[in-house]
Amino acid sequence: MLNQTQDFRLRGALLEGNYVGQWWQFLLAAQLCYSIVPRALLWLFANDKFNHAAQLQDSGQDPSHHLTAVTPAPESDTLAASVILIPANAVLFVFAHTSYALLSNLENSLRVSASSNAPTSFDFPLHGITPPSTPPFVVVVRSWEPPLAELADSILAACTAEQRQNLFIAPIDWESNQQQGDHLIQPVVAHTQEWRRFCANGLGCTHLALFEAKA
């Protein structure tokens, strides 16, 4: 068939039409053998290797790795108890630096026996204030400020473990207006939970929720 389909321009030659039309079979076979089929086989082989490697990776991972990635440590989920009322004659120690009017409202609502304002930093002992063994000891802080280690160190230095059982941390938030002045509002839930963790981890004290209920 090759000889029958050769075309020479220098000398005329009659081409066999039947043979010329049969070349498509060889062209198609060449494309299949050298192009389409090898590429298809390589793609199937690579896809199988990729799927096998993915299965080995999934089965080889430690299941606890997934748990730690989505589940916080048990210690971080420990929340201290929260109360809204405490006995009278509490000792109030204010780190929140509130206005005098708001401080007076706190003293009246808690019926405290004594109160003291703290300086702007926590890196000091509680100025020799020894919490009484029976009356509550309330530390008022700003709810939106994160708990600091200096405050924990001051409390641990000033209070025994027995006294911390009667210690209350009160994170407060407030807003001001011309008609009512400064008044307490409910802190953000995330801030409240952060302070409750602070109370539970290492201090063993109680969270005190102080805010005015909305009418």
Secondary structure by P-SEA (a helix, b strand, c coil): ccccccccccbbbbbcaaaaaaaaaaaaaaaaacccaaaaaaaaaaaaaaaaaaaaaaaaccaaaaaaacccccccccccccccccccbbbbbbcccccaaaaaaaaaaacccbbbbbccccccccccccccccbbbbbbbcccccccaaaaaaaaacccaaaaaabbbbbbbbccccccccccccccaaaaaaaaaaaaccccbbbbbbccccc
